[in-house]
Amino acid sequence: MAGFEDELLDDAQHDANAVAYMYAHLPQEMQEKFSEENLYYCLDLIETYLTEKVDFTQEEVELDLEVITQYILQVAKKDGYDALDEEGVYLAVNAYFDFEEENGNL
């Protein structure tokens, strides 16, 4: 069971590192608008999008950050979560993929 617990801790640490990276790479004016909660919400939806909408069995996968941004905004609207704006979400999505690339996950 320790393996599963370790995996959960690793996932939580990865998410915390991703959110910190995303926050640090937002412009100052966006940092004032985006809370840690906002970034975790975006992160959850990015991961949901990747899981549900992307076919990783293909030899080459192309991700459109604008499409992912629109997905997040649509889900947020359905959820009644209006704390996000398009520019901020796009910048957060871009920062997330920069984080993953720097960490060898893409």
QUIRADA-V672364 format. One record per residue. N is the residue number from 0. RES is the residue in three letters. PHI is phi in whole degrees, -180 to 180 (none if undefined). Layout:
# QUIRADA-V672364
N_RES_PHI / N_RES_PHI
This chain:
# QUIRADA-V672364
0_MET_none / 1_ALA_-61 / 2_GLY_-62 / 3_PHE_-66 / 4_GLU_-63 / 5_ASP_-63 / 6_GLU_-64 / 7_LEU_-63 / 8_LEU_-66 / 9_ASP_-63 / 10_ASP_-63 / 11_ALA_-64 / 12_GLN_-68 / 13_HIS_-59 / 14_ASP_-62 / 15_ALA_-62 / 16_ASN_-66 / 17_ALA_-63 / 18_VAL_-64 / 19_ALA_-62 / 20_TYR_-64 / 21_MET_-58 / 22_TYR_-62 / 23_ALA_-64 / 24_HIS_-100 / 25_LEU_-85 / 26_PRO_-60 / 27_GLN_-50 / 28_GLU_-66 / 29_MET_-77 / 30_GLN_-61 / 31_GLU_-72 / 32_LYS_-91 / 33_PHE_-100 / 34_SER_-88 / 35_GLU_-61 / 36_GLU_-60 / 37_ASN_-59 / 38_LEU_-70 / 39_TYR_-65 / 40_TYR_-61 / 41_CYS_-61 / 42_LEU_-59 / 43_ASP_-60 / 44_LEU_-74 / 45_ILE_-61 / 46_GLU_-66 / 47_THR_-64 / 48_TYR_-58 / 49_LEU_-63 / 50_THR_-73 / 51_GLU_-95 / 52_LYS_-113 / 53_VAL_-110 / 54_ASP_-94 / 55_PHE_-81 / 56_THR_-80 / 57_GLN_-70 / 58_GLU_-64 / 59_GLU_-129 / 60_VAL_-114 / 61_GLU_-111 / 62_LEU_-107 / 63_ASP_-102 / 64_LEU_-62 / 65_GLU_-67 / 66_VAL_-65 / 67_ILE_-64 / 68_THR_-60 / 69_GLN_-64 / 70_TYR_-59 / 71_ILE_-60 / 72_LEU_-65 / 73_GLN_-66 / 74_VAL_-66 / 75_ALA_-60 / 76_LYS_-63 / 77_LYS_-62 / 78_ASP_-78 / 79_GLY_74 / 80_TYR_-99 / 81_ASP_-105 / 82_ALA_-85 / 83_LEU_-113 / 84_ASP_-122 / 85_GLU_-60 / 86_GLU_-62 / 87_GLY_-64 / 88_VAL_-64 / 89_TYR_-60 / 90_LEU_-66 / 91_ALA_-67 / 92_VAL_-61 / 93_ASN_-60 / 94_ALA_-63 / 95_TYR_-60 / 96_PHE_-70 / 97_ASP_-63 / 98_PHE_-59 / 99_GLU_-64 / 100_GLU_-65 / 101_GLU_-63 / 102_ASN_-97 / 103_GLY_72 / 104_ASN_-98 / 105_LEU_-119
